Amino acid sequence: MTGPARLTAREAAAVAAISEADVLADLRALVATPSVTGSEEVVQALMQRLMADAGLSVERHEHDPSVVATDPDFPGYEMPREHLPTVTGVLRGSRAGRTAILLGHVDVVPTGDLAQWDGDPFEPRVVDGRLVGRGACDMKGGVAAALAAIRAVARVTNGGAELAGEAVLVSVPSEEDGGAGTLAAIRDGYVGDVAIIPEPTELEVVTAHAGAITFRLAVPGKNAHASMRLEGVSALEKLEYLHAALRADEARRCAEETRPEMVALGLPYPTIIGKVSGGDWASTVPDLVVAEGRYGVRAGQTAAEAEVELRACIAAANDADGFLREHPATVEITGARFSSGEIPSDHPLATGLLATVGDVTGTPTRTRGAPYGADMRLLIRQGGTPTVMYGPGNVGVAHAPNEFVPIGEVVTCARVLAVWLLRELGAS
């Protein structure tokens, strides 16, 4: 039996209302609007217009980044910012019912070396059925899908009047540098009974994701002339020792994982040192090396709990080394703090979405885990809203030169989300 045969007449009408041409037009407009995290004002103005054109009741909220930073659950910033605008569009039913949220971020990471791109990152182009451009995958493809879905629902429910409850589309900034935009939206009251974030998941349902914290490790040594190396203590050699301790800690933490979605990732909680600096003279034993890196947050764990594990790992390594016992390396937590997020794999949100995917596409999908941080954890932890991620694109091309999203996946995602909204809000 094909997918459409399992759909009601209204559901089939919503699927038919979503055209590739309309989806592609929205996606092109979004990708063509530069929105590197910290500078999302223009793209949010575009989202306001697109939501209003879709028939939604639209509100834009301007938040003071310094005020948001005082929230006890503030997840951190990694880019300077003067503005933190959120935009919401609501499709209200005429009857009481549930609140179903679609949430997406419109900020993107910097382009990196332009020489590695085949064209201007902000001039979207179609190549072999893919839309190429910065943010196409992460996650403007998902935002375009969510917009198309709620617009289709409006069309087949008399502007939402035949819904029980409300569908809410939330467009947020600042996901790439921590999630302050979603936290601000939650504090404004945008929480619900269920939520989907259409991050790139290759149209699989993410029920659990890891988190991450970034750290700065200051490793001491003892100066000496290079010709008398044994008279000194190389901070670089001590970093090598501490790096080995971190790798052993990584292996242990990953081996202890039991949740199948996370185990299947192979390395669900990677630790990486991405930047090293130190020394002041080529022929001098270095007395200080500073390393900056990322430490994974385990499923079910907060960023604060992961910090305890990281500090314990370094403290134990310090204590086991004669020099570092007296001159310990120190750890500083920097930048954004991504706790993990999860719901049970058999939660009705997950099973209902899986069924909807099968009915719309005729092809079943599966639940999976993700090894990175996401706003999903904020909706679950701070918003009390069961949430999964389901969206177009492969995160492996996110943040990379020539980032792309398959256009067909964006359209499929939009159709699944539309039917899911109808079912959640009693309008099937």
C-alpha positions as CSV (number, residue, x, y, z in Angstrom):
1,M,0.0,0.0,0.0
2,T,1.4,3.4,-0.9
3,G,1.7,6.3,1.5
4,P,-1.1,8.4,0.1
5,A,-3.6,5.5,0.4
6,R,-3.2,5.8,4.2
7,L,-4.1,9.5,4.2
8,T,-7.5,11.1,4.8
9,A,-8.9,13.5,2.2
10,R,-7.8,16.5,4.2
11,E,-4.3,15.1,4.7
12,A,-3.9,14.3,1.0
13,A,-5.1,17.9,0.2
14,A,-2.4,19.3,2.6
15,V,0.3,17.1,0.9
16,A,-0.9,18.3,-2.6
17,A,-0.8,21.9,-1.4
18,I,2.9,21.8,-0.9
19,S,4.7,22.4,-4.2
20,E,8.4,22.1,-4.9
21,A,8.3,25.5,-6.6
22,D,6.9,27.3,-3.5
23,V,9.3,25.5,-1.2
24,L,12.3,26.3,-3.4
25,A,11.3,30.0,-3.6
26,D,11.2,30.3,0.2
27,L,14.5,28.4,0.6
28,R,16.2,30.5,-2.0
29,A,15.1,33.7,-0.3
30,L,16.3,32.5,3.1
31,V,19.7,31.3,1.9
32,A,20.2,34.6,0.0
33,T,19.8,36.5,3.2
34,P,23.1,36.4,5.1
35,S,22.5,35.7,8.8
36,V,25.7,34.7,10.5
37,T,25.0,34.2,14.1
38,G,25.0,37.5,15.9
39,S,23.4,39.3,12.8
40,E,19.9,37.8,12.4
41,E,17.8,41.0,12.2
42,V,17.3,41.0,8.4
43,V,16.5,37.3,8.0
44,Q,14.0,37.6,10.9
45,A,12.3,40.5,9.0
46,L,12.0,38.1,6.0
47,M,10.5,35.4,8.3
48,Q,7.9,38.0,9.5
49,R,6.8,38.6,6.0
50,L,6.8,34.9,5.0
51,M,4.7,34.0,8.1
52,A,2.3,36.8,7.5
53,D,1.9,35.7,3.9
54,A,1.1,32.2,5.1
55,G,-1.8,33.6,7.1
56,L,-0.3,33.3,10.6
57,S,-0.7,35.7,13.5
58,V,2.8,37.0,13.7
59,E,4.8,38.6,16.6
60,R,8.4,39.7,16.7
61,H,10.1,39.9,20.1
62,E,13.2,42.0,20.6
63,H,15.3,40.7,23.5
64,D,18.2,42.4,25.2
65,P,21.2,40.0,25.0
66,S,22.6,41.2,28.3
67,V,19.3,40.6,30.1
68,V,19.0,37.1,28.6
69,A,22.5,36.4,29.8
70,T,21.3,36.9,33.4
71,D,18.9,33.9,33.1
72,P,20.0,31.1,35.4
73,D,19.8,28.7,32.5
74,F,21.6,31.0,30.0
75,P,23.5,28.7,27.6
76,G,26.3,31.2,26.7
77,Y,27.3,33.2,23.7
78,E,30.2,32.6,21.3
79,M,29.7,35.7,19.1
80,P,29.2,39.3,20.1
81,R,25.6,40.5,19.6
82,E,23.5,43.6,20.2
83,H,20.2,42.0,19.1
84,L,18.3,38.8,19.8
85,P,15.1,38.9,17.8
86,T,12.6,36.0,17.8
87,V,9.7,35.7,15.4
88,T,6.6,33.5,16.0
89,G,3.6,32.7,13.8
90,V,0.5,31.1,15.3
91,L,-2.3,29.3,13.5
92,R,-5.2,29.2,16.0
93,G,-8.1,26.7,15.9
94,S,-11.6,27.6,16.9
95,R,-11.7,24.8,19.5
96,A,-9.5,24.1,22.6
97,G,-6.8,21.6,22.1
98,R,-3.1,20.9,22.0
99,T,-0.2,23.2,21.1
100,A,2.1,21.8,18.5
101,I,5.4,23.7,17.9
102,L,7.7,23.7,14.9
103,L,10.9,25.5,15.8
104,G,13.9,26.4,13.7
105,H,17.0,28.6,13.9
106,V,17.9,31.0,11.1
107,D,21.4,31.8,12.2
108,V,24.3,30.2,10.3
109,V,28.0,29.8,10.8
110,P,30.6,32.0,9.0
111,T,31.5,31.0,5.5
112,G,35.1,30.2,6.1
113,D,37.6,30.3,3.3
114,L,35.7,31.6,0.2
115,A,38.2,30.0,-2.1
116,Q,36.8,26.6,-1.1
117,W,33.4,27.5,-2.4
118,D,32.3,27.1,-6.0
119,G,30.4,30.4,-5.8
120,D,29.1,33.0,-3.5
121,P,27.9,31.2,-0.3
122,F,24.9,33.6,-0.2
123,E,23.9,33.2,-3.9
124,P,21.9,30.0,-3.7
125,R,22.1,27.7,-6.7
126,V,20.5,24.5,-7.7
127,V,23.0,21.7,-8.6
128,D,21.8,18.1,-9.3
129,G,18.6,18.5,-7.3
130,R,20.4,20.2,-4.4
131,L,20.2,23.8,-3.1
132,V,23.7,24.9,-2.4
133,G,24.5,27.8,-0.1
134,R,25.5,28.7,3.5
135,G,22.8,27.5,5.8
136,A,20.9,25.5,3.2
137,C,21.4,22.3,5.3
138,D,21.8,23.8,8.8
139,M,19.0,24.6,8.9
140,K,17.2,26.9,6.4
141,G,16.0,23.8,4.5
142,G,14.2,22.7,7.7
143,V,12.8,26.2,8.3
144,A,11.5,26.3,4.7
145,A,9.8,22.9,5.3
146,A,8.2,24.0,8.5
147,L,6.9,27.2,6.8
148,A,5.5,25.2,3.9
149,A,3.8,22.7,6.3
150,I,2.0,25.3,8.4
151,R,1.0,27.2,5.3
152,A,-0.6,24.1,3.8
153,V,-2.4,23.4,7.1
154,A,-3.9,26.9,7.0
155,R,-5.1,26.3,3.5
156,V,-6.9,23.1,4.2
157,T,-8.4,24.1,7.6
158,N,-10.1,27.3,6.6
159,G,-7.3,29.5,8.0
160,G,-6.9,27.2,11.0
161,A,-10.6,27.5,12.1
162,E,-11.1,23.8,11.9
163,L,-8.1,23.0,14.2
164,A,-8.4,22.1,17.8
165,G,-5.6,24.0,19.5
166,E,-2.9,25.8,17.7
167,A,0.1,25.3,15.5
168,V,3.1,27.6,16.3
169,L,6.1,28.3,14.1
170,V,9.0,29.7,16.1
171,S,12.0,31.3,14.3
172,V,15.0,31.8,16.6
173,P,18.5,33.3,16.4
174,S,21.6,32.2,18.3
175,E,21.4,28.4,18.0
176,E,24.9,28.1,16.6
177,D,26.4,29.9,19.6
178,G,24.4,28.3,22.4
179,G,20.7,28.5,22.1
180,A,19.8,31.9,23.8
181,G,17.2,32.6,21.1
182,T,15.2,29.5,22.0
183,L,15.6,30.1,25.7
184,A,14.2,33.6,25.2
185,A,11.2,32.2,23.2
186,I,10.6,29.8,26.0
187,R,10.6,32.6,28.6
188,D,8.1,34.4,26.4
189,G,5.8,31.4,26.8
190,Y,6.3,29.6,23.6
191,V,6.0,26.0,24.9
192,G,3.6,23.3,24.0
193,D,2.4,19.7,24.2
194,V,4.8,18.5,21.5
195,A,7.5,20.0,19.2
196,I,9.6,19.1,16.2
197,I,12.8,20.8,15.3
198,P,13.6,20.2,11.6
199,E,17.3,20.1,12.0
200,P,19.2,18.0,9.3
201,T,18.6,14.3,10.2
202,E,18.2,12.8,6.8
203,L,14.5,12.4,7.5
204,E,15.1,10.2,10.5
205,V,13.7,10.9,13.9
206,V,16.2,12.0,16.6
207,T,15.0,11.1,20.0
208,A,18.2,11.7,21.9
209,H,21.2,14.0,21.4
210,A,24.4,14.6,23.1
211,G,25.6,18.0,24.2
212,A,29.0,19.7,24.5
213,I,31.0,22.2,26.5
214,T,34.1,24.0,25.4
215,F,37.1,24.3,27.7
216,R,40.5,26.0,28.0
217,L,43.3,23.9,29.5
218,A,46.3,25.7,30.9
219,V,49.3,23.3,31.2
220,P,52.4,24.5,33.1
221,G,56.0,23.5,32.5
222,K,59.4,24.8,33.5
223,N,61.7,26.9,31.3
224,A,65.2,25.7,30.3
225,H,67.6,26.3,27.4
226,A,66.9,23.8,24.6
227,S,70.4,22.4,24.9
228,M,69.6,21.5,28.5
229,R,66.1,20.2,27.9
230,L,66.3,17.7,30.8
231,E,66.7,20.6,33.2
232,G,63.3,21.9,32.3
233,V,59.8,20.4,32.0
234,S,58.1,20.8,28.7
235,A,54.5,22.0,29.0
236,L,53.9,20.5,25.5
237,E,54.9,17.0,26.8
238,K,52.6,17.5,29.8
239,L,49.8,18.4,27.4
240,E,50.5,15.2,25.5
241,Y,50.1,13.3,28.7
242,L,46.8,15.1,29.6
243,H,45.5,14.5,26.1
244,A,46.1,10.8,26.5
245,A,44.1,10.9,29.8
246,L,41.3,12.7,27.9
247,R,41.2,10.1,25.2
248,A,41.0,7.3,27.8
249,D,38.2,9.2,29.5
250,E,36.4,9.5,26.1
251,A,36.7,5.8,25.5
252,R,35.3,5.0,28.9
253,R,32.4,7.3,28.7
254,C,31.4,6.1,25.3
255,A,31.7,2.4,26.3
256,E,29.4,3.0,29.3
257,E,26.5,4.2,27.1
258,T,23.6,1.8,26.9
259,R,20.9,3.8,25.0
260,P,20.8,2.0,21.6
261,E,20.4,5.2,19.5
262,M,23.6,6.6,21.0
263,V,25.5,3.3,21.0
264,A,24.9,3.1,17.3
265,L,26.8,6.3,16.7
266,G,30.1,4.5,17.6
267,L,31.6,7.7,19.2
268,P,28.7,9.5,20.7
269,Y,30.7,11.7,23.1
270,P,33.9,12.8,21.4
271,T,36.5,14.9,23.1
272,I,38.7,17.1,20.8
273,I,41.5,19.6,21.3
274,G,41.1,22.0,18.4
275,K,43.5,24.8,19.3
276,V,47.0,24.8,20.9
277,S,49.2,27.8,21.7
278,G,52.3,28.2,23.8
279,G,56.0,28.8,24.1
280,D,57.8,32.1,23.4
281,W,61.2,31.1,21.9
282,A,62.1,28.2,19.5
283,S,65.1,27.1,21.6
284,T,63.5,27.3,25.0
285,V,61.6,24.6,26.8
286,P,58.0,25.9,27.0
287,D,56.7,26.7,30.5
288,L,53.0,27.1,29.4
289,V,50.8,25.6,26.8
290,V,47.1,26.5,26.4
291,A,44.8,24.1,24.7
292,E,41.2,24.7,23.8
293,G,38.7,21.9,23.0
294,R,35.3,20.4,23.2
295,Y,34.0,17.8,25.7
296,G,30.9,15.7,25.0
297,V,27.9,15.8,27.3
298,R,26.3,12.3,27.7
299,A,22.6,11.6,27.0
300,G,20.7,12.4,30.2
301,Q,23.4,14.7,31.4
302,T,23.5,18.4,31.9
303,A,26.4,20.6,30.8
304,A,27.2,21.2,34.5
305,E,27.4,17.4,35.2
306,A,29.7,16.9,32.2
307,E,31.9,19.7,33.6
308,V,32.3,17.7,36.8
309,E,33.5,14.7,34.8
310,L,36.0,16.8,32.8
311,R,37.4,18.4,35.9
312,A,37.7,15.0,37.6
313,C,39.6,13.6,34.7
314,I,42.2,16.4,34.7
315,A,42.4,16.4,38.5
316,A,43.2,12.6,38.5
317,A,45.8,13.0,35.8
318,N,47.4,15.9,37.7
319,D,47.5,13.8,40.8
320,A,49.2,10.9,39.0
321,D,52.0,13.0,37.6
322,G,54.8,14.2,39.9
323,F,55.3,17.6,38.3
324,L,51.6,18.3,37.7
325,R,50.8,17.2,41.3
326,E,52.7,20.3,42.5
327,H,51.9,22.5,39.5
328,P,48.5,21.4,38.3
329,A,47.0,22.1,34.9
330,T,43.8,24.2,35.2
331,V,40.5,24.0,33.4
332,E,38.2,26.9,32.4
333,I,34.8,26.4,30.8
334,T,34.3,28.8,27.9
335,G,31.7,29.7,25.3
336,A,28.3,27.9,24.9
337,R,27.0,25.1,27.2
338,F,24.9,22.5,25.4
339,S,23.2,20.0,27.8
340,S,21.9,16.8,26.3
341,G,18.3,16.2,25.3
342,E,16.2,13.1,25.1
343,I,12.7,11.5,25.2
344,P,11.9,7.8,25.3
345,S,12.1,6.1,21.9
346,D,8.6,4.8,22.5
347,H,7.2,8.2,23.4
348,P,3.9,8.9,21.6
349,L,5.5,11.9,19.8
350,A,8.2,9.6,18.3
351,T,5.9,6.7,17.5
352,G,3.2,9.1,16.0
353,L,5.8,10.8,13.8
354,L,7.2,7.5,12.7
355,A,3.7,6.4,11.6
356,T,3.1,9.7,9.8
357,V,6.3,9.4,7.9
358,G,5.3,5.9,6.7
359,D,1.8,7.0,5.8
360,V,3.0,10.0,3.8
361,T,6.0,8.5,2.1
362,G,5.2,4.8,2.0
363,T,8.7,4.1,3.4
364,P,9.4,3.7,7.1
365,T,12.1,5.6,8.8
366,R,13.8,5.0,12.2
367,T,14.7,6.7,15.4
368,R,18.4,7.6,16.0
369,G,20.7,9.6,18.2
370,A,22.8,12.6,17.4
371,P,26.3,13.3,18.8
372,Y,25.9,17.1,18.8
373,G,24.1,19.8,20.9
374,A,20.8,21.3,19.7
375,D,17.9,23.5,20.9
376,M,15.9,20.3,21.4
377,R,17.3,20.1,24.9
378,L,16.0,23.6,25.9
379,L,12.5,22.8,24.8
380,I,12.6,19.6,26.8
381,R,14.5,20.8,29.9
382,Q,13.4,24.4,30.2
383,G,10.2,24.4,28.2
384,G,8.7,21.1,29.5
385,T,7.9,20.2,25.9
386,P,8.5,16.7,24.5
387,T,10.6,17.3,21.4
388,V,12.3,15.4,18.6
389,M,14.3,16.4,15.6
390,Y,13.3,15.5,12.1
391,G,14.4,17.3,9.0
392,P,16.1,17.4,5.6
393,G,19.8,17.2,4.9
394,N,22.9,15.5,6.2
395,V,24.6,17.2,9.1
396,G,27.9,16.0,7.6
397,V,27.8,18.8,5.1
398,A,26.6,21.5,7.5
399,H,29.2,24.2,8.3
400,A,31.3,23.0,5.3
401,P,32.1,24.7,2.0
402,N,29.4,24.1,-0.7
403,E,26.8,23.2,2.0
404,F,23.7,21.8,0.4
405,V,20.3,20.3,1.1
406,P,18.4,17.9,-1.3
407,I,15.3,19.8,-2.5
408,G,13.3,16.6,-2.5
409,E,14.0,16.0,1.1
410,V,12.8,19.5,2.0
411,V,9.5,18.9,0.2
412,T,9.1,15.5,1.8
413,C,9.7,17.0,5.2
414,A,7.2,19.7,4.7
415,R,4.5,17.1,3.7
416,V,5.2,15.0,6.7
417,L,5.1,17.9,9.0
418,A,1.8,19.1,7.6
419,V,0.1,15.8,8.1
420,W,1.6,15.5,11.6
421,L,0.2,18.9,12.5
422,L,-3.3,17.9,11.3
423,R,-3.2,14.7,13.3
424,E,-1.9,16.4,16.5
425,L,-4.6,19.1,16.2
426,G,-7.6,17.0,15.5
427,A,-8.1,18.0,11.9
428,S,-7.3,14.8,10.0
